[in-house]
Amino acid sequence: MMSDDLHTISAGGITATIKADGAELCSLKTADGLELLWQAGPVWPRHAPWLFPIVGRLKGDHLHHRGRTYPMTQHGFARDLRFIWLERSAEACVLRLTDDETTQARYPFAFHLTLSYRITADALDMVVEIANPGAEMLPASFGAHPAFNWPLLPGQPKESYRLIFAEAEPAPIRRLTGGLLREQPEPSPIDGDVLLLNDRLFNDDAIILDQPASQSVRLVGTKGPALELAWDNFRQLGIWSKPGGAPFVCIEPWRGFASPLNFDAEFALKPGILHMAPGAAETLRCRIRIESSN
């Protein structure tokens, strides 16, 4: 499928579809046609948005820069803007968002945000480049927010699924209040390298690993396919489902996080921020690998 709005790539039977709006992955299917990605139902009308130039919220939904205040809502604006296609082929595509008058009114910085997708027989590779074409330092955060069907195989119990991390994850987790990071960490629900999934985990919103030891995690059930999400140059990880119960789970590599409850200062001083000098760029990578059915 190729149109101004959508582009589908495939290899070895698996297929992925990407939208120009938000450069968002909106479908990921196995060789036998099983959809693995949440299909943006009413409970949460997104698939896998990209978070830029912030992850989470800023206090008061405002960004401060050089004495001025700019409106900046949760997770930023990239997920709601249309990217341009730079390259399109049967197995890959590249999209870009560049600052303009609309973004400058909310985020007074020059940037190029480029998203590259490439599919292989068992995986989808995504490369993110944030470049600074401007004359001043570019402060930014970036996050992935893919929502996977939970259960991956229809009809399986949700509580038969677990996340298996590449390393043990003993560090405390962080939680949010009103979308802002609480001051005190909390004990982790992860037992060694395993997090048993259930709806109750998300009654208090997202689970945030602000110092994960792992760079990959597997979503595994007792039956059906599994998948692995791996990342490079991301620093934090969010795990989220809609409080109250929803048929998806989000596994979210982040470079940055919500403002601490007591932080309301210059954006460039915000904890977790990336800083890119004029002419510099930062590259982040993630991969979704599909494992065959049990």
C-alpha positions in Angstrom: 0.0 0.0 0.0 1.3 3.4 -1.0 -0.5 6.7 -0.8 0.2 10.2 0.5 -1.1 9.1 3.9 0.2 5.6 4.3 3.1 3.4 3.2 3.3 -0.4 3.8 6.6 -2.3 3.9 7.1 -6.0 4.0 9.8 -8.7 4.0 9.7 -12.4 4.7 5.9 -12.2 5.2 5.7 -9.7 8.0 4.3 -6.3 7.1 4.3 -2.8 8.7 2.3 0.2 7.8 3.4 3.8 8.6 1.3 7.0 8.5 2.5 10.4 7.3 0.6 11.9 10.3 3.1 11.6 13.2 5.3 9.2 11.2 3.4 6.7 13.3 3.6 2.9 12.9 -0.1 1.9 12.6 0.1 -1.8 11.8 2.5 -4.7 12.4 1.4 -8.1 11.2 3.0 -11.5 11.4 3.5 -13.7 8.3 0.1 -15.3 8.9 -1.7 -12.0 9.2 -2.0 -11.6 13.0 -2.1 -7.9 14.0 0.3 -7.3 16.9 -0.2 -3.5 17.2 -3.1 -1.9 19.0 -5.6 -0.5 16.5 -6.4 2.8 18.1 -9.7 1.9 19.6 -11.8 4.4 21.6 -10.2 3.6 24.9 -6.9 5.1 23.5 -7.0 6.4 19.9 -3.4 6.0 19.0 -1.1 3.1 17.8 2.6 4.0 18.4 3.1 7.7 18.6 6.5 9.4 18.7 7.1 11.8 21.6 8.9 15.0 20.8 10.1 17.5 21.9 9.1 16.3 25.4 8.3 13.0 27.1 5.5 13.3 29.6 4.3 16.6 30.9 5.8 20.0 31.9 4.5 21.7 34.9 1.5 23.8 33.9 1.9 22.5 30.3 4.3 25.4 29.7 7.9 25.6 28.4 10.2 28.4 29.7 12.9 29.8 27.5 14.8 33.0 28.0 12.1 34.7 29.9 9.3 33.7 27.7 6.6 31.0 28.3 5.3 28.8 25.5 2.4 26.3 25.5 3.5 22.7 25.5 1.1 19.9 26.1 1.8 16.3 27.2 4.3 14.4 25.0 4.8 17.3 22.7 3.5 18.0 19.2 5.3 15.6 16.7 2.6 12.9 17.1 0.0 15.4 15.8 1.9 16.8 12.9 2.3 15.6 9.3 5.8 14.4 8.3 7.0 14.5 4.7 8.2 11.4 2.9 11.9 11.5 2.0 12.2 7.9 0.8 9.8 5.1 0.1 10.5 1.5 -1.1 9.2 -2.0 -0.7 11.2 -2.6 2.5 11.9 0.9 3.9 10.7 4.5 4.3 12.1 7.7 5.7 10.0 10.7 7.0 11.0 14.1 8.3 9.5 16.9 10.4 11.1 20.3 10.3 10.4 23.3 12.5 8.1 26.0 11.1 6.0 28.9 12.3 3.6 26.5 14.0 6.2 24.7 16.0 8.2 27.9 16.8 5.1 29.3 18.5 5.3 26.4 21.0 9.0 25.4 20.8 11.4 28.2 19.8 14.1 26.0 18.4 15.2 24.9 14.9 15.2 21.1 14.4 15.1 18.3 11.9 13.4 15.1 13.2 13.9 12.2 10.8 12.3 8.7 11.3 13.6 5.7 9.3 11.8 2.4 9.1 13.3 -0.8 7.6 11.8 -4.3 7.7 13.5 -7.7 7.6 12.2 -11.2 7.7 11.5 -11.1 11.5 12.0 -7.5 12.7 11.2 -3.9 12.2 14.1 -1.5 12.7 13.4 2.2 13.5 16.1 4.9 13.5 15.5 8.4 14.9 17.8 11.3 14.1 17.3 14.6 15.9 19.5 17.3 14.2 20.1 20.9 15.2 20.4 23.2 12.1 20.1 26.3 14.3 22.6 28.7 15.9 21.8 27.9 19.5 21.8 24.8 21.7 18.8 22.5 21.0 17.3 21.0 24.2 14.9 18.1 23.6 13.5 14.8 24.7 12.3 11.9 22.6 10.3 8.8 23.3 8.8 5.8 21.6 5.2 4.8 22.7 4.2 1.6 20.8 1.1 -0.1 22.1 0.9 -3.9 21.5 -2.2 -6.0 21.6 -2.6 -7.6 25.0 -3.1 -10.5 24.6 -1.1 -10.8 21.4 -3.1 -13.9 20.5 -6.8 -13.3 20.8 -8.6 -15.4 23.4 -5.6 -15.9 25.6 -5.8 -14.6 29.3 -4.1 -11.3 29.8 -2.6 -12.5 33.0 -0.8 -15.3 31.1 1.6 -12.6 29.7 4.8 -11.4 31.2 7.7 -9.1 30.3 11.1 -10.7 30.5 14.0 -8.2 30.7 17.5 -8.8 29.3 18.9 -8.1 32.8 17.6 -8.2 36.4 15.9 -4.9 37.2 16.3 -4.4 41.0 16.2 -0.6 41.0 13.2 1.3 42.4 10.6 2.6 39.9 9.1 6.0 39.6 5.5 7.0 39.4 3.5 10.1 38.4 1.1 12.5 40.1 -0.9 14.6 37.7 1.5 13.5 34.9 4.5 14.8 36.9 7.3 12.8 38.4 6.9 12.1 42.1 9.9 13.0 44.2 10.3 9.6 45.9 11.0 6.3 44.1 8.9 3.2 44.9 9.7 -0.5 45.2 9.7 -2.3 41.8 7.1 -4.9 40.9 9.7 -6.6 38.8 10.9 -9.9 40.2 14.4 -10.4 39.0 14.0 -10.0 35.3 10.3 -10.9 35.1 7.3 -8.6 35.4 4.0 -10.6 35.5 1.4 -8.5 33.7 -2.0 -7.7 35.1 -4.4 -4.7 34.9 -3.7 -3.8 38.6 -0.2 -2.8 37.8 -1.5 0.3 36.0 -4.1 1.5 38.5 -1.4 4.1 39.5 -0.6 4.9 35.8 2.7 4.2 34.2 5.6 2.2 35.6 8.8 4.2 35.0 12.3 2.7 35.0 14.5 5.7 35.2 17.7 3.6 35.5 17.0 0.3 33.6 19.8 -2.2 33.4 18.4 -3.7 30.2 18.4 -2.6 26.6 15.7 -5.1 25.6 12.6 -6.8 26.9 10.3 -9.6 25.6 6.5 -9.7 25.7 5.7 -13.4 26.1 2.5 -15.4 26.7 2.0 -19.1 27.3 0.7 -19.6 23.8 1.1 -17.7 20.5 3.8 -15.3 19.2 6.1 -13.3 21.3 8.0 -10.1 20.5 11.2 -8.4 21.7 11.7 -4.7 21.8 15.3 -3.6 21.9 16.7 0.0 22.1 20.0 1.9 21.8 20.8 5.4 23.2 17.5 5.6 25.1 18.0 6.0 28.9 14.6 5.3 30.5 11.7 2.9 30.0 8.0 3.4 30.5 5.4 0.6 30.8 1.8 1.6 30.5 -1.7 0.6 30.0 -4.9 2.5 30.5 -5.8 2.5 34.2 -8.9 0.5 34.8 -8.0 -2.1 32.1 -7.4 -2.0 28.4 -6.5 -4.6 25.7 -3.0 -3.2 25.1 0.3 -2.7 26.8 2.8 0.0 25.9 6.6 -0.6 26.1 8.2 2.8 25.8 11.9 3.5 25.5 12.5 7.2 26.4 15.3 9.7 26.3 13.8 12.0 28.9 10.8 11.9 31.3 8.1 14.1 32.8 9.1 17.1 34.9 9.5 16.5 38.6 6.7 17.8 40.6 8.7 20.8 41.9 10.5 21.7 38.6 9.2 24.8 36.8 12.4 26.4 35.5 14.2 27.0 32.2 13.5 24.1 29.8 17.2 23.5 29.0 17.8 22.8 32.8 15.1 20.1 32.9 16.3 16.7 34.2 16.8 14.1 31.4 17.1 16.6 28.6 19.3 16.0 25.5 21.5 19.0 24.5 22.6 19.2 20.9 25.1 21.9 19.8 24.6 23.8 16.5 25.2 21.5 13.7 25.1 18.4 15.9 22.7 15.4 15.8 21.6 12.6 18.1 20.7 9.1 16.8 18.5 6.7 18.7 17.4 3.2 17.6 14.8 0.6 18.5 13.8 -2.7 17.0 10.7 -4.9 17.3 11.6 -8.5 16.6 8.7 -11.0 16.1 9.2 -14.5 17.5 7.2 -17.4 16.0 4.3 -19.0 17.9 4.9 -21.3 20.8 
